[in-house]
Amino acid sequence: MLLSRPDDGDDPVLTTRQVARMLGIAVSTAQQWIENGAIPAWKTPGGHRRVRLSDVSALLRERTGLEPLAGSPDPRDFLPDADNAQPQQEYARLNALRASGLLDSEAEAVFDRLTWLATQVTGCPIALLSLVTARRQWFKSRAGTQLAQTPREDAFCSHTIAGSGPLVVPDALQDARFRDNPMVLGAPQIRFYAGFPLVDGKGFRLGTLCVMDHEPRRLRAREMRALEELSAIAAEEIRRR
């Protein structure tokens, strides 16, 4: 059943193909669900089906058992890129980030202490506690930089959350993934990076605790262990939210 819906700029409009990617189903299945009324939708004057992000969110929460979403600064932060290789998994991760209520929240001493300690135990001039959305990485806490956020496509941390453990880049200029990155070629001229994923209570990697330097380097075993412990403290704090 196709419904008529008024325009709402705060609730992005999705195509049938985008709906299918987010739910991890075939386009034909998404079309069937729309026709059966499982997903509220309407048709454009040209006859194309359109669906609201909020309606797909509700259906995905029902299928995955996620808690209701908290208010979000911008719905586009929680809309996975159409080319994402694992759209349903990424959408569930973004829903978990949204539910945490941390994105764009005020600075908190508990996290600021952790980034400060990260600079002290490693000697790196920059430390960040980042949260990775669909389109940006936003810094809940930062030490040694005035940057509040960067585009996700420039984020070293986006690579970290794609793995299961820490990511260490001894020299970004010698790494094919990062040598053309604007944060390497320009300010803040990152050459070294080490990041640990922040995992919530459901196993989603919401962001990272990371350190960076302007010179190539390596961390000693005790420095890596210290970062691991600091990231574990940050993750435990997030799980209590």
N, C-alpha and C positions, 0 to 999 in steps of 0.2 A: 504494500500500500504506500503510495507516494503522497507526502504531505506538503502543504505550502508553508514556507517558513520566511519570516521577515529577515532582512539583512541585519547582521550583528557583527561588527568589526572586532569584538572581543572574543569571538568564538569562530575560529577559522573554518572555512568551507573546504571540504575534501572531495576529490574525485573517487569514483568506484575503485580505480586501481590503487590509489593511496590507502583506501580503507582495507583492501585485500592485503597489501603489504604489511600494514600495522597488525592485522589480526593473524597473519601467517596462513592465509587461505587463498584459494584460487579466485581469480576475478569472477569466474562464473558462479562460484559459491557466494561471493559477496553480492552479486546481482540477485541471486535467489533469496538471500536473507533480506535484501532491501524490498523485493517484491512481496515477500511474506510478512513484512512489517517488523521483523526482528531488529532492523536498524531503521529508525525514522529517516526519511529522505524526501526530496522533492525533485521536480524536473525543471530545468531551465527552459526558456522559450525555444531553444534549439533542440530540446528533447534529451539533454544529458542529465543523468542522475547526480545529485549533490547531497552531501551528508555533513553534519556538524561534528567538529572534533569532540565536543562534550558528549555526544551520543555514542561515539566510538569508545570514548573513555569509559563510559558506564558499562558498555558491553564487555570491554576487556577486563575491567575490575571484576565483573561477575564471573568471567571465565578463569581468571588467575587467582582470585581470592584476595586481591590487594585491598587495603583500607581505603576509605573515601579520600579523595584528593583534598589537599589544603588549597587555599587561595594562591593563585600564581601571579607573578608580576606581568608576564606576557605569555599567552598560550603558545606562541611560536617556539618558546624554549623547550616545549615538551612534544613537539611534532617532529618525528624522525625524518631525516633526509630520505627522499624517494629511492636513492641508490644504496641505502644501507643493506648490507648483506644479511643481517638477521633482524628484520624489522620488528617482529613480535617481542624478541628479547630486549631490544633497545627501547621499545615503547614501554615495556614493563619497568625497565631501569629508570626511564625518565619519569614515570608515574611515581616510583619510589622516591626519587629526588624531590618531586613536587610535594609529595605527602610529608616529607621531612620538615618543610617550612623554613629551611635554612637559606634558600636562594634569595639574594637581595635583602637579607636580614641585617640588623645592626651588628657592629663589631662586638665581640665578647672576649673578656679577659682570658677565659680558659683556653681559647684557641690562639690568642695572641701570645700567650706564654709559650705555647708549643712551637710556634714559628720562630720566636726569639731563641729558644733553646736549640732549635735545629741549626741556626746560624752559629751558635756558640760551640756546639759539639763537633761541627764539621769544618768550621772556618770559612764556610761559603758566605758571600756577601748578601745573597738573596734566599729567602725561604717563603714558601706559599702554602696555604691550605686552599686548594681549588675545588670547585664544584663544576662538573662538566655537563652542560645542557646540550640540546640539539644544535645550537648555533653559536655558542660561546663558552669560554671557561671564565667563571667569575670567582674572585678571590674573597673567601670569607675572612681570611686573615693574610697579611703580607708583612714581610720585614725586608727592608733594603730596596724597595721600589715603590713608586707612586702609582703604578698601573693598577687599575681596579678590575680589569677584565681584558680578554683578547678574543678575537674570532676563534671558533673551534678549529678551523682548518690550520691555524698557526700553533695550536696547543700541543706541546710535548705530552701533556697529561692525557690527551685523547688516546695516545698510543699506550700509555701506562694502563688505563682502565680496560684496554682491549686484551691485556694479558692476565695471567694469574698471579704474578709476583711483581717484584720491583723492576723498574727499568733504569738502567744506567747508560748514559751516553758520555764516554770519556772526552770525545772531541767532536762537536756537532759538524764542524767543517769537513770531517772525514767520514761522515755518516750520510749515505745517500738519501735517507728519509728527511734529513734536517738541513743539509748544507745550503739549500736555496730558501730556507725559512726566513721571512722578514725580521724575525726576532734574533736571528743569527747574523744576518748581513747588516742589519741596522740596530738601533736601540731596542733593547738593552744589551745587544751583542753577546748573546749567550753562547758559550763554548762547551760548558759542562752542565750536565743535568743528571739528577738522581731522584726518582719519584717512587713512592709506595702507595698502592691503592687503598682507599678508605672504603671498607666493606660494611654495609648496614646489616641489620639483624636477619634479613631475608637473603643475604648473599649478593646483593647488588653493589657494584662498584660505583659509588656516587661521585668520586673525585680522588684527589691525591694529597698527600703531604710531600712536598718536594723541595730540593735545594738546587741552586744554580750558581755558576761562577762565570766570570768573564775570561778565564783561562782554562785550557785543557788540564784535566787532573784525574786522579783516581782516589777513591775513599778506602781507608783502611778497614779491616774487619770490624774493629770496635766502633768505628763511625757508622758503618752500615747497621750494626746491631742497635746503636743508639737511635738511628732514624726509624728502624723497625719498631722499637718500643714506643717512640713518640707517636708514630702513626697508629699504633694499637690503642694508645690512650685517646687519640682523637676519634677513632672509630667507636670506642666504647661510649664516649660522650654523645656521639650521634645516635647510637642505639638507644640511649636513655630518653631521647626526645619523643 
